Amino acid sequence: MASQRGQDPDSESLSLQLRVKHSEMMESELETVALRLFDERGFANVTVEDIALEAHISVRTFYRYFSAKGDVLQLRIERRSERLGEDLAARPVDEPPLRSLRLVFEEEFSAIDPIVLRRWIGVIADNPNVMKGVVGAIQLKIHPVIAQFLGSRLDLPSDALVPTMLAAATLGVVQAAHTQWFIHDGDLAATMSESLAVLERGMSFDPKAWKARPGSASPGRSGTRPSAPN
């Protein structure tokens, strides 16, 4: 019997799920505490010891979740890239790609705590050195997810020119929507949706519109001249 040979596989699975959930909750809690301290005192003036003290944990425990205080700012980027891939994969295959992106981003930002996000943006904006790492992480982790999705819908390699540029345009709109909301406030999810709708209305996603013309190089290679969008 399973009880005689070891722990029940179902129990092991549940135990793992609980540990992962606890880890995610702790990371979120540390992010919330750290961002509040960064906002109140300035990023450079907050230490790991300050964050640990405020979160009622040991410094050693903090380092179980993050290798440095700046890594706290990477958490939402990592989580967004993971959720984005899963949520986009679940969208109907016959749905226009930019509509899928718009609806997925709208749903995500409907669930985000605006106070925490505002602090996150503010800390990044006030610290150019931090901004470089965050922007780099966005390009390395989120851009490829969008490009892969668009490439799959256009039947092109994700690193081909067309999905790469369209992903960059989408990501640029998302970041611009962040800025628009940060400056003017309002409904974050609505701002994100309306911003991506601008791109959606102005861009064709008929796969035929992005195929190379007869006699031209294959899509994604130097010399490719895709047909103009409808």
C-alpha positions in Angstrom: 0.0 0.0 0.0 1.1 3.6 -0.6 1.0 4.4 3.1 3.5 1.6 3.7 5.9 2.6 0.9 5.9 6.3 1.6 3.9 9.4 1.4 0.8 9.4 -0.8 1.7 11.1 -4.1 -1.5 13.2 -3.8 -0.3 14.4 -0.4 3.1 15.2 -1.8 1.5 17.2 -4.6 -0.7 19.1 -2.2 2.3 19.8 0.1 4.3 21.2 -2.9 1.4 23.4 -3.9 1.1 24.7 -0.4 4.8 25.5 -0.2 4.7 27.3 -3.6 1.7 29.3 -2.5 3.3 30.2 0.8 6.5 31.3 -1.1 4.4 33.4 -3.5 2.6 35.1 -0.6 5.8 35.8 1.2 7.3 37.4 -2.0 4.3 39.5 -2.4 4.4 40.6 1.2 8.0 41.6 0.9 7.4 43.5 -2.3 4.6 45.5 -0.6 6.7 46.3 2.4 9.8 47.2 0.4 7.9 49.4 -2.1 6.3 51.3 0.8 9.7 51.9 2.4 11.3 52.9 -0.9 8.5 55.3 -1.5 8.7 56.8 2.0 12.5 57.0 2.4 14.0 56.7 -1.0 15.4 53.5 -2.6 19.0 54.3 -1.7 18.2 54.9 1.9 16.5 51.5 2.5 18.5 48.4 3.5 17.6 44.8 3.5 17.7 45.0 7.2 15.0 47.7 7.1 12.8 45.6 4.9 13.2 42.5 7.1 12.5 44.4 10.3 9.4 46.0 8.8 8.2 42.6 7.6 8.9 40.9 10.9 11.3 38.4 9.5 15.1 37.8 9.7 17.5 39.0 7.1 18.4 35.4 6.4 14.7 34.8 5.5 14.7 37.7 3.2 17.6 36.3 1.3 15.7 33.0 0.8 13.4 34.9 -1.5 15.5 37.7 -3.0 19.3 38.0 -3.5 19.2 41.8 -3.1 16.7 44.6 -2.4 16.7 45.6 -6.1 15.4 42.1 -7.0 12.1 43.0 -5.4 11.4 45.3 -8.3 11.8 42.3 -10.7 9.1 40.2 -9.1 6.1 41.6 -11.0 8.0 41.4 -14.3 8.7 37.7 -13.7 5.2 36.9 -12.7 3.7 38.9 -15.5 5.7 37.0 -18.1 4.6 33.7 -16.7 0.9 34.6 -16.5 1.0 36.3 -19.9 2.2 33.2 -21.7 -0.4 31.1 -20.0 -3.3 33.5 -20.5 -2.5 34.1 -24.2 -2.2 30.4 -24.9 -5.7 30.0 -23.5 -7.3 32.6 -25.9 -9.4 31.3 -28.8 -7.3 30.6 -31.9 -9.7 32.5 -34.1 -9.6 35.7 -32.0 -7.7 38.6 -33.5 -4.2 38.6 -31.8 -4.2 42.2 -30.6 -7.7 41.7 -29.2 -6.3 38.7 -27.3 -3.5 40.9 -25.9 -5.8 43.7 -25.0 -8.3 41.5 -23.1 -5.5 39.6 -21.3 -3.8 42.8 -20.2 -7.1 44.4 -19.2 -7.9 41.4 -17.0 -4.5 41.4 -15.4 -4.6 45.1 -14.6 -8.1 44.8 -13.2 -6.6 42.6 -10.4 -3.5 44.7 -9.6 -3.4 46.8 -6.5 -3.0 50.4 -7.9 -1.3 51.7 -4.8 1.5 49.0 -5.0 1.8 49.6 -8.8 2.0 53.4 -8.3 4.8 53.0 -5.8 6.6 50.6 -8.1 6.5 53.0 -11.0 7.5 55.9 -8.8 10.6 54.1 -7.4 11.7 53.2 -10.9 11.1 56.7 -12.3 13.1 58.2 -9.4 16.1 55.9 -9.8 17.8 55.8 -13.3 20.1 53.0 -12.3 17.2 50.9 -11.2 15.3 51.8 -14.3 17.9 50.2 -16.5 17.5 46.8 -14.9 13.8 46.9 -15.0 13.6 48.0 -18.6 16.1 45.3 -19.5 14.1 42.6 -17.7 10.9 43.7 -19.5 12.7 43.3 -22.8 14.2 40.0 -21.9 11.2 38.4 -20.3 8.0 39.9 -21.5 8.8 40.9 -25.1 9.7 37.3 -26.1 6.4 36.0 -24.7 4.4 38.5 -26.8 6.5 37.8 -29.9 6.1 34.1 -29.5 2.3 34.5 -29.3 2.1 36.8 -32.3 4.4 34.5 -34.3 2.2 31.5 -33.6 -0.8 33.4 -34.8 0.9 34.7 -38.0 2.6 31.3 -38.7 6.0 32.9 -38.4 9.0 32.3 -36.2 8.9 34.3 -33.0 12.2 35.9 -33.8 11.2 36.9 -37.4 11.0 40.6 -38.1 7.2 41.0 -38.1 6.3 39.4 -34.7 9.4 41.0 -33.2 8.4 44.5 -34.3 4.7 44.0 -33.5 5.6 42.8 -30.0 7.8 45.8 -29.5 4.9 48.1 -30.6 2.5 46.3 -28.2 5.0 46.6 -25.3 5.6 50.2 -26.1 1.9 50.9 -25.8 1.7 49.0 -22.6 4.5 51.0 -21.1 3.0 54.3 -22.4 -0.3 53.3 -20.8 1.4 52.9 -17.5 2.8 56.4 -17.8 -0.5 57.9 -18.9 -2.2 56.3 -15.8 0.6 57.3 -13.5 0.3 60.9 -14.5 -3.4 61.3 -14.9 -4.7 58.6 -12.6 -8.1 57.1 -13.4 -9.1 53.4 -14.1 -5.9 51.5 -14.8 -7.6 48.6 -16.6 -9.6 50.9 -18.8 -6.5 53.0 -19.7 -4.7 49.8 -20.7 -7.6 48.6 -22.8 -8.2 51.9 -24.5 -4.5 52.3 -25.2 -4.2 48.9 -26.8 -7.4 49.5 -28.7 -5.6 52.3 -30.5 -3.0 49.9 -31.8 -5.7 47.2 -32.6 -7.7 49.6 -34.7 -4.6 50.8 -36.7 -3.0 47.4 -37.5 -4.0 44.5 -39.7 -3.6 41.0 -38.4 -4.5 39.2 -41.5 -1.6 36.8 -41.9 -1.6 37.3 -45.6 -0.9 41.0 -45.1 2.5 40.2 -43.5 3.6 37.5 -46.0 6.5 38.4 -48.3 5.6 39.4 -51.8 6.4 37.0 -54.6 10.1 36.9 -55.3 11.1 38.6 -52.0 13.1 37.1 -49.2 11.3 35.0 -46.6 9.8 36.8 -43.6 12.2 37.8 -40.9 15.3 38.0 -43.1 17.1 41.0 -44.4 15.5 42.3 -47.5 11.9 41.2 -46.6 9.2 43.7 -47.7 5.9 42.6 -46.1 2.8 43.7 -47.8 1.2 46.9 -46.4 -1.5 46.2 -43.7 -5.1 46.6 -44.8 
